[in-house]
């Protein structure tokens, strides 16, 4: 996430709740994208340090655990910038001009000068963010699939240009022997089945076999990933999307909750502020008077009920709205209680971090060092492949 300061309910239900779940299912890297903040806000003189602290306090308060997942700051891992530079050498400009959000953001951010190399090339930096960890899966919504496909295309092009090596097949065959007799036999059979019959299940078996084997170096593992498909060494594996369903959270004015619309309910907000904000939320415009019936599907408040309320409360609210049996203030009551109930443990967990910003900085420093260890391995392979030599 870009460091924009305090998070709001849209961030929580759109991404953070999912992150909390994923950290227990995968090895996860979550980072503060401060380089990305500069691609569009380089003139704004943002207090990125304070925004980072505020945002990461929210991450920790909702349940991200630095002993389980890696939390770090992008700019403290310079390998992101180095891989971005090397990938930019092989990425055609035409690919970047076709990125769907390129013209959209220029139109939506017309008050900013986005005619910069940094803005044009941010999808390459985004690809570097993913590829530097050789990530297998990236949690994205449907609107981000195109960006991930570009990351795959960049990886594919890089592998095509730099993935060949002298005597590749001999090196690959030597690596097969390191699997052990049984695993080597299974790998070779799966490779034949895929190359001769296009058996995708066989390819998946071979890839799973490589993922489980602990006897291979990173270089040998990537050689065998490429060998099983009949190609060269895969230096940068192509990431796959982990599609996530995110709730669309309306803001207090009925539009999508967004800081740019100034319509948010922040995480860690005081109960009385939540009460005031929800009570002023727009409702179905057809209900001009208390006695006018409404339509819940046209009401932003009911959209929040879909996120926060059980079936009994939703049925009560929908029936009361359509019959004018309850007023909008009545409908908002259970919603206020539900939001404040959700916020209470988040506020409690946040207190130790709010009162000790040095603890947050220490967490990010430790996470950044761990991320660098992973990223260095990738950059060693990349530098060697392009002919720069290992550092």
DAUR-V51445 format. One record per run of one state. SS is the DSSP state (~ for helix, > for strand, _ for the rest). FROM is the first residue (numbers start at 1). TO is the last residue. If there is no record, write none. Layout:
SS|FROM|TO  SS|FROM|TO
//
This chain:
_|1|7  >|8|8  ~|9|22  _|23|28  >|29|32  _|33|33  ~|34|41  _|42|47  ~|48|62  _|63|69  >|70|73  ~|74|76  _|77|78  ~|79|88  _|89|92  ~|93|97  _|98|99  ~|100|108  _|109|116  ~|117|120  _|121|121  ~|122|131  _|132|136  >|137|140  _|141|141  ~|142|162  _|163|167  ~|168|177  _|178|180  ~|181|197  _|198|199  ~|200|212  _|213|217  ~|218|228  _|229|239  >|240|243  _|244|249  >|250|250  _|251|255  >|256|256  _|257|258  ~|259|261  _|262|265  >|266|266  _|267|270  ~|271|279  _|280|295  ~|296|298  _|299|299  ~|300|308  _|309|310  ~|311|323  _|324|327  ~|328|354  _|355|356  ~|357|386  _|387|391
//
